[in-house]
Amino acid sequence: MEKTILVVDDQPGICMLLTDILTEEGYRVETANTGKEGLEKINSSSFHLLMIDYHLPVLNAFEVLRQLEKTNNHIPSIVMTGMTETVIREKEDCNNIVTILSKPFNIKEVCQLVHSILN
């Protein structure tokens, strides 16, 4: 069965890069540009993994994850950020977070990480 990943990032280049790479790895990828748009997609579809940028317009990653937890929607999540220390301090109350991925990231490491979570 094909696994589906939702990438939420306000930088179109990151969305395109992750879509290209993860599609090549055999995953189906959808994207959203804001936390609000990401939540809407999650509420209307089923995803196996959420890759979400910490700093987003409208709702940040943690606001999205807290809303998912309120509805018992437990999607394994990778938070992507250039502000790793800030995110580490804030992540304690979010159970969906599997790991934090520091930007800029290594593509090979991203593929290995995604593969280890989904297989």
C-alpha positions as CSV (number, residue, x, y, z in Angstrom):
1,M,0.0,0.0,0.0
2,E,1.3,3.4,-0.9
3,K,2.0,5.6,2.1
4,T,0.9,9.3,1.9
5,I,2.8,12.2,3.4
6,L,1.6,15.7,3.9
7,V,4.3,18.4,3.7
8,V,3.3,21.7,5.2
9,D,5.8,24.6,4.5
10,D,5.3,28.2,3.4
11,Q,8.4,28.0,1.2
12,P,7.3,26.6,-2.2
13,G,10.9,25.4,-2.9
14,I,10.9,23.2,0.2
15,C,7.5,21.7,-0.8
16,M,8.7,21.0,-4.4
17,L,12.0,19.5,-3.2
18,L,10.4,17.2,-0.7
19,T,7.6,16.2,-3.1
20,D,10.2,15.3,-5.8
21,I,12.4,13.3,-3.5
22,L,9.7,11.5,-1.6
23,T,7.8,10.7,-4.7
24,E,11.0,9.1,-6.1
25,E,11.1,7.0,-2.9
26,G,7.7,5.6,-3.7
27,Y,5.5,7.8,-1.4
28,R,2.4,9.9,-2.4
29,V,3.0,13.5,-1.3
30,E,0.5,16.3,-0.8
31,T,1.4,19.8,0.2
32,A,0.0,22.8,2.1
33,N,1.4,26.3,2.5
34,T,-0.2,27.2,5.9
35,G,-1.0,25.4,9.1
36,K,-4.7,26.1,8.5
37,E,-4.5,24.6,5.0
38,G,-2.7,21.6,6.5
39,L,-5.4,21.0,9.1
40,E,-8.1,21.2,6.4
41,K,-6.3,18.6,4.3
42,I,-5.8,16.3,7.4
43,N,-9.5,16.6,8.2
44,S,-10.5,15.6,4.7
45,S,-7.9,12.9,3.9
46,S,-5.8,10.2,5.6
47,F,-2.0,10.6,6.0
48,H,0.7,8.3,7.3
49,L,3.2,11.1,8.1
50,L,3.1,14.8,8.6
51,M,6.2,16.9,7.8
52,I,5.5,20.4,9.0
53,D,7.6,23.6,9.2
54,Y,7.6,25.1,12.7
55,H,7.2,28.7,11.6
56,L,4.0,29.0,9.4
57,P,1.5,31.7,8.7
58,V,-1.9,31.5,10.5
59,L,-1.1,28.5,12.7
60,N,2.4,27.3,13.6
61,A,3.4,23.6,13.8
62,F,2.6,23.2,17.5
63,E,-0.8,24.9,17.1
64,V,-1.6,22.4,14.3
65,L,-0.3,19.4,16.4
66,R,-2.3,20.5,19.5
67,Q,-5.5,20.7,17.4
68,L,-4.8,17.2,16.0
69,E,-4.3,15.8,19.5
70,K,-7.7,17.3,20.6
71,T,-9.4,15.3,17.9
72,N,-7.4,12.2,18.7
73,N,-5.8,12.4,15.2
74,H,-2.4,10.8,15.9
75,I,-0.3,11.2,12.8
76,P,3.5,10.7,13.3
77,S,5.0,14.1,12.7
78,I,8.4,15.6,11.8
79,V,8.8,19.3,12.7
80,M,11.2,21.1,10.3
81,T,12.9,24.2,11.6
82,G,15.9,26.5,11.5
83,M,15.3,27.2,15.2
84,T,16.0,23.8,16.6
85,E,16.6,25.0,20.2
86,T,13.3,26.8,20.4
87,V,11.4,23.9,19.0
88,I,13.1,21.4,21.4
89,R,12.0,23.6,24.4
90,E,8.4,23.7,23.1
91,K,7.9,20.1,22.0
92,E,7.3,18.5,25.3
93,D,3.5,18.8,25.2
94,C,3.1,17.4,21.7
95,N,2.9,13.7,21.6
96,N,2.7,13.3,17.8
97,I,6.3,14.6,17.2
98,V,8.6,11.8,16.2
99,T,11.6,14.0,15.6
100,I,12.8,17.5,14.8
101,L,14.5,18.0,11.5
102,S,17.0,20.9,11.4
103,K,17.0,23.1,8.2
104,P,18.9,23.1,6.0
105,F,18.6,19.3,5.9
106,N,20.5,16.5,4.2
107,I,18.2,14.8,1.6
108,K,19.7,11.3,2.2
109,E,19.0,11.7,6.0
110,V,15.4,12.9,5.2
111,C,14.8,9.7,3.1
112,Q,16.3,7.5,5.8
113,L,14.2,9.2,8.5
114,V,10.9,8.9,6.5
115,H,11.6,5.3,5.6
116,S,12.4,4.4,9.3
117,I,9.1,6.0,10.5
118,L,6.9,4.5,7.7
119,N,8.3,1.0,7.5
